[in-house]
Amino acid sequence: MKYKILRLFLKTVGQLSDGIRLGWRTGFDSGVMLEYVYQNRARGITPIGALFDRLFLSNEVWDGVRSRREILIKQLQKAIDKYDSPQVFDMAAGVGSYLFMLPAGRATITAGDYEREAVQAGKEKAAALNRSDITFKPSNAFSKSELAEQGADVLVCSGFFDILTDENQIKTVIENGSAVTQSGARWVFTIQEHHPDLNLIKESLIDLNKQAWHLVPRPATVIAEYAKQFGWKLEELERNQFFAVGTMVRS
């Protein structure tokens, strides 16, 4: 009952918050939603809406998401520095704000995503910041023929494995990512290992498919284990309260 009451609140009065309203429009796990969380600027209709937005953005899991991004950037930069002129491919970048925090010109970056709104927002941001090294393209991580890049030195999956509920989806992404890399490539990924209230998000929020948000936390070692058959080996792993960020290298 408490989750039904919370859902009713979020669907009505809660939509005075820009973030909550965005979540209902795009899904609370969408790339566009993550970009909003990264910005961490409370906005809303009336001061009450801005207050709701601040409470929403201050959730401990969103704090973990922002902490995860800092760890990701550090590991991604370290991976890029292993190569002279690397090709980076983000398989599900969303708006890819973390990509813009990498030094310009150090790598050629292709940011792929299935969400058209995220791809368009990424293109506009790249143009506004004059980042010609970052190209946003439509891409489907579940189809080899629809991948935006067919060769990469460094793969990125941030916030992507985290939202997949089917193990076969994870295996497909790993197989497809492996198909566009060679020996010596690296793969920087994130995974959600824990959530304080899975029932809350299932009963109160929706995912990017506009369905009840079913989150399946997994240990990072599961990703490494699936990838082992394609020659990947875990090189680095760092955790915060809810998430893990890892780098795998392909032997």
Secondary structure, 3 states (H helix, E strand, C coil): CHHHHHHHHHHCHHHHEHHHHHHHHHCCCCHHHHHHHHHCCCCECHHHHHHHHHHHHCCHHHHHHHHHHHHHHHHHHHHHCCCCCCEEEECCCCCCHHHHHCCCCCCEEEEEECCHHHHHHHHHHHHHCCCCCEEEEECCCCCHHHCCCCCCCEEEECCCHHHCCCHHHHHHHHHHHHHCCCCCCEEEEEEECCCCCHHHHHHHCECCCCCECCCCCCCHHHHHHHHHHHCEEEEEEEECCCEEEEEEEEC
